[in-house]
Amino acid sequence: MRFWPLVVILGLGACEPVVTGSSGADAPGLPVRETGPQVAQRQALNNFGVVVARVEPLAERMCRARAPQLNCDFRIVVDNRPNQPVNAFQTVDQTGRPIIAFTVPLILQARNRDEIAFVMAHEAAHHIEGHLARQRQNAVLGATLFGALAGSLGNTTPEAIDSAQQLGATVGARSYSKAFELEADALGTVLTDAAGYDPLVGAQFFFRIPDPGDRFLGTHPANADRLRTVQRVAAGL
């Protein structure tokens, strides 16, 4: 896991610089297509601040209700390094505190508060559903199985075993990544609605990112599948 600097610009009551651990390297940015008017920078930042104030406390309450074993004290941070892609991701710091990180370009690309709320709720859902821990477990299992397979085939050199384990970890970590995304979309829809935002409007963000389709070992499901998940859950609210 690599560690990237993140700077808090919004939170509950104070703005202070912090450095925290991040798995953001595994969450590549998504280029956004221009399909509609972009709000002014000041309005975009205001939208972000308002959404943080409304979604964060609800996310913490939902986390404590659904996963009381977890640290539910969310910290919302902004990666303000220059030349970052449109991106948001969920991770934890060295103490296990959940982090939801946004790059500045994503904040500026969001067209309304519903989109920011949906993205934030989606990332909070990853933590509530325990996806990071489950992903690590899958990676360890994959590394173990591929390493054992390499050994059984006679590839017993340290280099061969190491390569097999690295490949197995990658396959294991990605095996259920699409399912995790759909789970986060579903719970994120519930949280977005609970915060008073429209998840169907928020999910319009999908229309401005390239469709990953259904690529083998892709990390994200097809946009159509994600939209269907949001529509299905929203219809039941």
C-alpha positions as CSV (number, residue, x, y, z in Angstrom):
1,M,0.0,0.0,0.0
2,R,1.4,3.4,-1.0
3,F,0.8,6.5,1.1
4,W,-0.4,9.7,-0.5
5,P,-0.7,13.1,1.2
6,L,-4.2,14.3,1.6
7,V,-5.2,17.7,3.0
8,V,-8.5,18.2,4.8
9,I,-10.4,21.3,3.7
10,L,-13.7,20.5,5.1
11,G,-14.8,18.8,8.3
12,L,-16.8,19.2,11.4
13,G,-15.7,22.4,13.1
14,A,-12.1,22.7,11.9
15,C,-9.8,22.8,8.9
16,E,-6.4,21.3,9.7
17,P,-3.7,19.7,7.5
18,V,-3.3,16.0,7.9
19,V,-1.3,13.2,6.3
20,T,-3.0,9.8,6.1
21,G,-2.6,6.4,4.5
22,S,-4.4,5.8,1.2
23,S,-5.1,3.0,-1.2
24,G,-6.0,5.5,-3.8
25,A,-3.4,4.1,-6.2
26,D,-5.8,1.2,-6.8
27,A,-8.7,3.6,-7.6
28,P,-7.8,5.2,-11.0
29,G,-9.4,8.4,-11.9
30,L,-12.3,8.4,-14.4
31,P,-12.2,10.9,-17.3
32,V,-15.4,12.8,-17.5
33,R,-17.3,13.7,-20.7
34,E,-18.7,17.2,-20.9
35,T,-22.5,16.8,-21.2
36,G,-24.1,19.8,-19.7
37,P,-23.2,23.1,-18.1
38,Q,-20.5,23.0,-15.4
39,V,-21.2,25.1,-12.3
40,A,-18.9,27.9,-11.2
41,Q,-16.0,26.9,-9.0
42,R,-17.3,28.8,-6.0
43,Q,-20.7,27.1,-6.4
44,A,-19.0,23.7,-6.8
45,L,-17.1,24.2,-3.5
46,N,-20.2,25.4,-1.8
47,N,-22.1,22.4,-3.0
48,F,-19.4,20.1,-1.6
49,G,-19.4,21.8,1.8
50,V,-23.2,21.6,2.1
51,V,-23.2,17.9,1.1
52,V,-20.4,17.0,3.6
53,A,-22.4,18.5,6.4
54,R,-25.5,16.5,5.6
55,V,-24.2,13.2,4.4
56,E,-21.3,12.6,6.9
57,P,-23.4,12.4,10.1
58,L,-26.0,10.1,8.4
59,A,-23.2,7.9,7.1
60,E,-21.8,7.6,10.6
61,R,-25.2,6.7,12.0
62,M,-25.8,4.1,9.3
63,C,-22.4,2.7,9.8
64,R,-22.9,2.3,13.6
65,A,-26.3,0.7,13.0
66,R,-25.2,-1.8,10.3
67,A,-21.5,-2.4,11.2
68,P,-21.0,-1.6,14.9
69,Q,-17.7,-3.4,14.9
70,L,-16.2,-0.8,12.5
71,N,-14.7,2.6,13.2
72,C,-17.5,4.8,11.9
73,D,-15.8,8.2,12.5
74,F,-15.6,9.2,8.8
75,R,-13.2,11.9,7.8
76,I,-13.8,13.7,4.5
77,V,-10.6,14.8,2.8
78,V,-9.6,16.5,-0.5
79,D,-6.5,15.5,-2.4
80,N,-5.4,18.9,-3.5
81,R,-2.2,17.9,-5.3
82,P,-1.9,19.4,-8.8
83,N,-2.8,17.5,-11.9
84,Q,-5.0,14.9,-10.2
85,P,-7.7,13.1,-12.2
86,V,-11.4,13.1,-11.5
87,N,-11.5,10.6,-8.7
88,A,-13.0,9.6,-5.3
89,F,-12.1,6.7,-3.2
90,Q,-12.5,5.2,0.3
91,T,-9.6,4.0,2.5
92,V,-8.6,4.0,6.1
93,D,-5.7,5.7,7.9
94,Q,-3.1,4.0,10.1
95,T,-5.5,4.0,13.0
96,G,-8.3,2.4,11.1
97,R,-10.4,5.6,10.8
98,P,-12.3,5.6,7.5
99,I,-11.4,8.2,4.9
100,I,-13.4,9.4,2.0
101,A,-11.2,11.2,-0.4
102,F,-12.1,13.5,-3.3
103,T,-9.8,15.1,-5.9
104,V,-10.5,18.7,-6.7
105,P,-11.4,18.0,-10.3
106,L,-14.2,15.7,-9.3
107,I,-15.7,18.4,-7.0
108,L,-15.5,20.9,-9.9
109,Q,-17.0,18.4,-12.4
110,A,-20.1,17.6,-10.3
111,R,-23.1,19.4,-11.7
112,N,-25.2,19.5,-8.6
113,R,-25.3,18.5,-4.9
114,D,-27.1,15.2,-5.8
115,E,-24.1,14.0,-7.7
116,I,-21.7,14.9,-4.9
117,A,-24.0,13.3,-2.4
118,F,-24.3,10.1,-4.4
119,V,-20.5,9.8,-4.9
120,M,-19.9,10.4,-1.2
121,A,-22.6,7.9,-0.1
122,H,-21.2,5.3,-2.5
123,E,-17.7,5.7,-1.0
124,A,-19.2,5.5,2.6
125,A,-21.0,2.4,1.6
126,H,-17.7,0.7,0.7
127,H,-16.6,1.1,4.3
128,I,-19.9,0.1,5.8
129,E,-20.0,-3.1,3.6
130,G,-16.4,-3.9,4.7
131,H,-15.1,-4.0,1.1
132,L,-11.5,-3.2,1.9
133,A,-11.2,-6.1,4.3
134,R,-12.9,-8.4,2.0
135,Q,-10.7,-7.4,-0.9
136,R,-7.6,-8.0,1.2
137,Q,-8.9,-11.5,2.1
138,N,-9.5,-12.3,-1.5
139,A,-6.0,-11.1,-2.4
140,V,-4.4,-13.3,0.2
141,L,-6.4,-16.3,-0.9
142,G,-5.5,-15.7,-4.5
143,A,-1.8,-15.3,-3.7
144,T,-1.9,-18.5,-1.7
145,L,-3.7,-20.6,-4.3
146,F,-1.6,-19.3,-7.2
147,G,1.6,-19.9,-5.2
148,A,0.6,-23.4,-4.4
149,L,-0.3,-24.0,-8.0
150,A,3.0,-22.8,-9.3
151,G,4.8,-25.1,-6.8
152,S,2.7,-28.1,-7.9
153,L,3.7,-27.5,-11.5
154,G,7.4,-27.5,-10.6
155,N,8.0,-23.8,-10.7
156,T,9.8,-23.8,-7.3
157,T,12.2,-20.9,-7.8
158,P,11.6,-18.0,-5.5
159,E,11.1,-15.7,-8.5
160,A,8.5,-18.0,-10.0
161,I,6.6,-18.4,-6.7
162,D,6.7,-14.7,-6.1
163,S,5.4,-13.9,-9.6
164,A,2.6,-16.4,-9.2
165,Q,1.6,-15.0,-5.8
166,Q,1.5,-11.5,-7.2
167,L,-0.7,-12.6,-10.1
168,G,-2.9,-14.5,-7.7
169,A,-3.3,-11.5,-5.4
170,T,-4.3,-9.3,-8.4
171,V,-6.9,-11.9,-9.6
172,G,-8.2,-12.4,-6.0
173,A,-8.5,-8.7,-5.3
174,R,-10.4,-8.1,-8.5
175,S,-12.6,-11.2,-8.4
176,Y,-15.5,-9.5,-6.7
177,S,-14.7,-5.8,-7.3
178,K,-17.6,-5.4,-9.7
179,A,-20.0,-6.9,-7.1
180,F,-18.5,-4.6,-4.4
181,E,-19.2,-1.6,-6.7
182,L,-22.9,-2.6,-7.2
183,E,-23.3,-3.2,-3.4
184,A,-21.9,0.3,-2.8
185,D,-24.3,1.7,-5.4
186,A,-27.2,0.0,-3.7
187,L,-26.4,1.1,-0.2
188,G,-25.3,4.5,-1.5
189,T,-28.7,5.0,-3.1
190,V,-30.3,4.4,0.3
191,L,-27.9,6.8,2.1
192,T,-28.3,9.5,-0.6
193,D,-32.1,9.4,-0.3
194,A,-31.9,9.5,3.5
195,A,-29.8,12.7,3.3
196,G,-32.5,14.3,1.3
197,Y,-30.9,14.1,-2.2
198,D,-32.1,12.3,-5.3
199,P,-30.0,9.2,-6.1
200,L,-31.4,9.1,-9.6
201,V,-30.2,12.6,-10.3
202,G,-26.9,11.8,-8.6
203,A,-26.4,8.7,-10.7
204,Q,-26.4,10.9,-13.8
205,F,-22.7,11.3,-13.1
206,F,-22.4,7.9,-14.8
207,F,-23.4,9.4,-18.1
208,R,-20.2,11.5,-18.1
209,I,-17.7,8.7,-17.5
210,P,-16.6,6.1,-20.1
211,D,-18.5,2.9,-19.9
212,P,-16.0,0.2,-18.7
213,G,-18.3,-2.5,-20.2
214,D,-17.8,-6.0,-18.8
215,R,-14.1,-6.4,-19.2
216,F,-12.4,-9.5,-17.7
217,L,-11.0,-8.5,-14.2
218,G,-12.2,-5.0,-14.7
219,T,-12.7,-3.1,-11.4
220,H,-16.0,-1.5,-12.3
221,P,-19.2,-2.9,-13.7
222,A,-20.9,-1.6,-16.9
223,N,-22.6,1.8,-16.4
224,A,-25.9,0.2,-17.4
225,D,-25.7,-2.3,-14.6
226,R,-24.9,0.4,-12.1
227,L,-27.9,2.5,-13.3
228,R,-30.2,-0.4,-13.1
229,T,-29.1,-1.0,-9.5
230,V,-29.8,2.6,-8.5
231,Q,-33.2,2.5,-10.2
232,R,-34.1,-0.8,-8.6
233,V,-33.2,0.4,-5.1
234,A,-34.7,3.9,-5.5
235,A,-38.0,2.4,-6.7
236,G,-38.3,0.6,-3.3
237,L,-37.6,3.7,-1.2
